[in-house]
Amino acid sequence: MNRLNSSRKFQSIRIPRSALWLGATLAAVCGAPTGGRAELLPPDPTQIRVAIVQGQPEVAVSVHGRYEVRSLQSGLLLQDGLRSGRSFLKATPEGILINGRYLPREGIQIQPAPHATIDLNGQRLRGAVEIRQKDDQALQVINRVGLEDYLRGVVSKEAPHYWPKEALRAMAVAARTYALYQRLAKSTIEYDVTGDVLSQVYGGKSAE
């Protein structure tokens, strides 16, 4: 997908008439609450939190490039390295089980270095990944990704590449505006959008 102009400010953009159908659809779901715990920091409009896994008992993760793994609760560095092979994380009554080791339910954050990526269940992602245990049988995975990188993973899934360039630009404007609204409106919960049709379909770096 061609690189989209990221210098536009969503407050001053007019959505073309051709994109009004999308705006009407987005407006229907803009205010839907999703629940979760409060964040201590104010919302960062340059970062979008995408819930890409909810309610799955197990996920497979690998990292391509240098990375750090930290506790979500304390921020303590748990592991770092240059590359990580595939590991399976499973929800259990004792906590998150990985390679015979139990992690706390509060979970971990995997932060890759710039230009490194995370592979989650076969999907390549930019940005950091947070993995939490929500109950004895379910994991939640949130991808914290830059706004413009998020758009690259959305537009190609929401619109075919052969659409006219102006139509793709209108799609990017609508997708950016929707994501920013959700980020600012949902500053006290764990994620802003989901990666499926309940928000905007998001394919990560794999879909760019």
C-alpha positions as semicolon CSV with decimal commas, in nm:
position;residue;x (nm);y (nm);z (nm)
1;M;0,000;0,000;0,000
2;N;0,130;0,346;-0,084
3;R;0,246;0,553;0,210
4;L;-0,035;0,779;0,323
5;N;0,013;1,145;0,412
6;S;0,043;1,147;0,790
7;S;0,083;1,523;0,829
8;R;-0,291;1,597;0,813
9;K;-0,466;1,682;1,140
10;F;-0,791;1,500;1,188
11;Q;-0,960;1,803;1,342
12;S;-0,939;2,002;1,017
13;I;-1,008;1,731;0,759
14;R;-1,332;1,724;0,563
15;I;-1,447;1,375;0,471
16;P;-1,551;1,362;0,103
17;R;-1,910;1,279;0,010
18;S;-1,790;0,940;-0,119
19;A;-1,689;0,845;0,237
20;L;-2,012;0,947;0,411
21;W;-2,143;0,590;0,403
22;L;-1,845;0,483;0,610
23;G;-1,886;0,772;0,852
24;A;-2,246;0,673;0,916
25;T;-2,139;0,316;0,994
26;L;-1,861;0,431;1,227
27;A;-2,090;0,670;1,413
28;A;-2,312;0,380;1,513
29;V;-2,034;0,220;1,717
30;C;-1,827;0,518;1,834
31;G;-1,966;0,532;2,185
32;A;-1,976;0,161;2,271
33;P;-1,793;0,099;2,602
34;T;-1,568;-0,205;2,630
35;G;-1,482;-0,224;3,000
36;G;-1,146;-0,279;3,166
37;R;-0,908;-0,126;3,420
38;A;-0,798;0,236;3,435
39;E;-0,471;0,363;3,287
40;L;-0,255;0,587;3,502
41;L;-0,123;0,790;3,208
42;P;-0,325;1,029;2,990
43;P;-0,409;0,900;2,641
44;D;-0,136;0,932;2,379
45;P;-0,300;1,016;2,043
46;T;0,002;0,887;1,851
47;Q;-0,052;0,533;1,983
48;I;-0,352;0,305;1,928
49;R;-0,430;0,005;2,151
50;V;-0,577;-0,277;1,944
51;A;-0,732;-0,583;2,112
52;I;-0,633;-0,852;1,865
53;V;-0,701;-1,156;2,085
54;Q;-0,981;-1,192;2,340
55;G;-1,102;-1,508;2,509
56;Q;-0,848;-1,751;2,362
57;P;-0,690;-2,010;2,595
58;E;-0,352;-2,013;2,418
59;V;-0,143;-1,795;2,185
60;A;0,183;-1,851;1,997
61;V;0,444;-1,573;2,001
62;S;0,784;-1,516;1,842
63;V;0,996;-1,203;1,794
64;H;1,197;-1,109;1,486
65;G;1,472;-0,880;1,611
66;R;1,590;-0,742;1,946
67;Y;1,328;-0,725;2,222
68;E;1,254;-0,685;2,592
69;V;0,991;-0,858;2,806
70;R;0,867;-0,668;3,112
71;S;0,609;-0,729;3,383
72;L;0,293;-0,525;3,323
73;Q;0,247;-0,488;3,698
74;S;0,593;-0,377;3,808
75;G;0,776;-0,289;3,486
76;L;1,054;-0,526;3,591
77;L;1,268;-0,660;3,305
78;L;1,205;-1,034;3,279
79;Q;1,397;-1,119;2,964
80;D;1,571;-0,964;2,666
81;G;1,740;-1,096;2,358
82;L;1,812;-1,065;1,989
83;R;1,552;-1,308;1,860
84;S;1,288;-1,533;2,016
85;G;1,167;-1,861;1,875
86;R;0,801;-1,956;1,894
87;S;0,664;-1,995;2,246
88;F;0,313;-2,093;2,352
89;L;0,144;-1,901;2,632
90;K;-0,151;-2,073;2,798
91;A;-0,408;-1,953;3,054
92;T;-0,417;-2,175;3,364
93;P;-0,558;-2,138;3,718
94;E;-0,201;-2,077;3,841
95;G;-0,130;-1,800;3,589
96;I;0,009;-1,774;3,237
97;L;0,213;-2,083;3,157
98;I;0,508;-2,044;2,919
99;N;0,787;-2,299;2,873
100;G;0,715;-2,459;3,211
101;R;0,718;-2,123;3,393
102;Y;0,421;-1,939;3,541
103;L;0,378;-1,567;3,490
104;P;0,135;-1,353;3,695
105;R;-0,216;-1,299;3,562
106;E;-0,140;-0,928;3,521
107;G;0,077;-1,038;3,232
108;I;0,372;-0,915;3,033
109;Q;0,463;-0,659;2,769
110;I;0,687;-0,758;2,477
111;Q;0,859;-0,447;2,341
112;P;1,053;-0,496;2,017
113;A;1,331;-0,262;1,909
114;P;1,266;-0,027;1,614
115;H;1,231;-0,227;1,290
116;A;1,178;-0,551;1,487
117;T;0,838;-0,721;1,474
118;I;0,631;-0,967;1,677
119;D;0,462;-1,272;1,530
120;L;0,137;-1,358;1,709
121;N;-0,050;-1,668;1,591
122;G;0,112;-1,624;1,249
123;Q;0,029;-1,254;1,217
124;R;0,325;-1,012;1,197
125;L;0,280;-0,698;1,410
126;R;0,459;-0,370;1,460
127;G;0,472;-0,209;1,803
128;A;0,449;-0,366;2,148
129;V;0,224;-0,652;2,260
130;E;0,062;-0,688;2,603
131;I;-0,059;-1,031;2,713
132;R;-0,293;-1,063;3,013
133;Q;-0,496;-1,342;3,166
134;K;-0,862;-1,241;3,206
135;D;-0,984;-1,561;3,375
136;D;-0,870;-1,922;3,421
137;Q;-0,926;-2,008;3,055
138;A;-0,879;-1,686;2,858
139;L;-0,601;-1,457;2,742
140;Q;-0,625;-1,104;2,610
141;V;-0,361;-0,962;2,373
142;I;-0,336;-0,590;2,299
143;N;-0,112;-0,445;2,029
144;R;0,016;-0,094;2,110
145;V;0,107;0,049;1,773
146;G;0,174;0,390;1,620
147;L;-0,130;0,554;1,461
148;E;0,010;0,565;1,107
149;D;0,134;0,204;1,129
150;Y;-0,213;0,108;1,250
151;L;-0,367;0,273;0,943
152;R;-0,140;0,076;0,709
153;G;-0,277;-0,242;0,863
154;V;-0,638;-0,122;0,837
155;V;-0,685;0,040;0,496
156;S;-0,561;-0,264;0,305
157;K;-0,814;-0,482;0,491
158;E;-1,108;-0,241;0,468
159;A;-1,065;-0,143;0,102
160;P;-0,923;-0,325;-0,205
161;H;-0,595;-0,188;-0,338
162;Y;-0,743;-0,126;-0,685
163;W;-0,985;0,140;-0,561
164;P;-0,911;0,493;-0,691
165;K;-0,643;0,673;-0,492
166;E;-0,887;0,938;-0,369
167;A;-1,120;0,668;-0,236
168;L;-0,830;0,510;-0,043
169;R;-0,736;0,851;0,095
170;A;-1,095;0,904;0,211
171;M;-1,085;0,563;0,377
172;A;-0,762;0,654;0,555
173;V;-0,911;0,984;0,678
174;A;-1,220;0,809;0,814
175;A;-1,015;0,529;0,974
176;R;-0,776;0,778;1,137
177;T;-1,058;0,993;1,270
178;Y;-1,242;0,692;1,413
179;A;-0,926;0,554;1,579
180;L;-0,837;0,889;1,735
181;Y;-1,190;0,939;1,865
182;Q;-1,182;0,597;2,029
183;R;-0,836;0,662;2,177
184;L;-0,940;0,990;2,338
185;A;-1,283;0,867;2,446
186;K;-1,157;0,544;2,602
187;S;-0,856;0,665;2,798
188;T;-0,957;0,477;3,115
189;I;-0,989;0,124;2,973
190;E;-0,741;-0,129;2,841
191;Y;-0,789;-0,087;2,467
192;D;-0,932;0,154;2,213
193;V;-1,042;-0,069;1,925
194;T;-1,064;-0,434;1,836
195;G;-0,894;-0,584;1,532
196;D;-1,214;-0,716;1,376
197;V;-1,541;-0,592;1,227
198;L;-1,661;-0,465;1,565
199;S;-1,420;-0,174;1,511
200;Q;-1,200;-0,178;1,200
201;V;-1,042;-0,491;1,052
202;Y;-0,669;-0,477;1,131
203;G;-0,410;-0,706;0,977
204;G;-0,089;-0,562;1,122
205;K;0,231;-0,559;0,917
206;S;0,117;-0,877;0,744
207;A;-0,158;-0,678;0,568
208;E;0,049;-0,378;0,461
